[in-house]
Amino acid sequence: MSKIAVDTNVLLYFFLNTSETERRIKAAELISKEPVFNSQSLSELINVLTRRWKYSKESVIQVSTKFLEVCNYVPLTEESITLAYDICKNYDFQIFDAFVVSTAIESGCESLYTEDLHHGLIIDKKLTIINPFA
């Protein structure tokens, strides 16, 4: 099985209510594959859970700890940051999106699942962007 990465939106869809059942199911399917995610996605997840969805600190800690247990957390390194800068220049991405892409590439992932980037785009002949909700 090929190694995959997920963006914050996939992590968040895992928590949606029944109005987005199909997206929640797809997110759960992707999370069950033990995907890679990075510190950028973890920070964004915590931000949405606390500020927008008003989760308690204890709940946020439980959620983030669970993702750390079932997914492969990859921190940003100097190399991934440098690669992200190149991705920004070459693909006109926002820096935070480029952080997600660079850690996926450095982790050996073949696919990055996100609804925020260009579906079908192949980055550096290594990583394919896939919108799992398209």
Residue pairs with C-beta under 8 A, 6 or more apart in sequence:
1 33
2 109
2 110
2 111
3 36
3 107
3 108
3 109
3 110
4 30
4 33
4 35
4 36
4 109
4 110
4 111
4 112
4 113
5 35
5 36
5 37
5 38
5 100
5 103
5 104
5 107
5 109
5 111
5 112
5 113
5 127
6 30
6 31
6 35
6 36
6 37
6 41
6 71
6 112
6 113
6 114
7 37
7 41
7 97
7 100
7 112
7 113
7 114
7 115
7 116
7 117
8 37
8 40
8 41
8 44
8 45
8 48
8 100
9 114
9 115
9 116
10 27
10 30
10 31
10 35
10 113
10 114
10 132
11 27
11 31
11 37
11 41
11 45
11 67
12 27
12 45
12 48
13 20
13 23
13 24
13 26
13 27
13 133
14 24
14 27
14 28
14 31
15 24
15 49
15 53
15 63
16 23
16 24
16 27
22 133
23 133
26 132
26 133
27 132
30 113
30 132
31 67
31 70
31 71
32 70
34 70
34 71
34 72
35 71
35 72
35 109
35 113
36 71
36 72
36 73
36 74
36 103
36 104
36 107
36 109
37 67
37 71
37 72
37 73
37 74
38 73
38 74
38 75
38 76
38 80
38 99
38 100
38 103
38 104
39 73
39 75
39 76
39 99
40 76
40 96
40 99
40 100
40 103
41 100
42 64
42 67
42 73
44 96
45 63
45 64
45 67
46 60
46 64
49 55
49 59
49 60
49 63
50 57
50 60
55 63
67 73
72 107
74 80
74 103
74 106
74 107
76 99
76 103
77 106
79 106
80 99
80 102
80 103
80 106
81 99
81 102
83 102
83 105
83 106
84 95
84 98
84 99
84 101
84 102
85 95
85 98
87 93
87 98
87 101
87 102
87 123
87 124
88 94
88 95
88 98
91 98
91 121
91 123
93 101
93 117
97 116
97 117
100 112
100 114
101 112
101 117
101 123
101 127
101 129
104 112
104 127
105 123
105 124
105 126
105 127
109 127
110 126
110 127
110 128
111 127
111 128
111 129
111 130
112 127
112 128
112 129
112 130
113 130
113 131
113 132
114 129
114 130
114 131
115 131
115 132
115 133
115 134
117 129
117 131
118 129
119 129
119 130
119 131
119 134
120 128
120 129
120 130
121 128
121 129
122 128
122 129
123 129
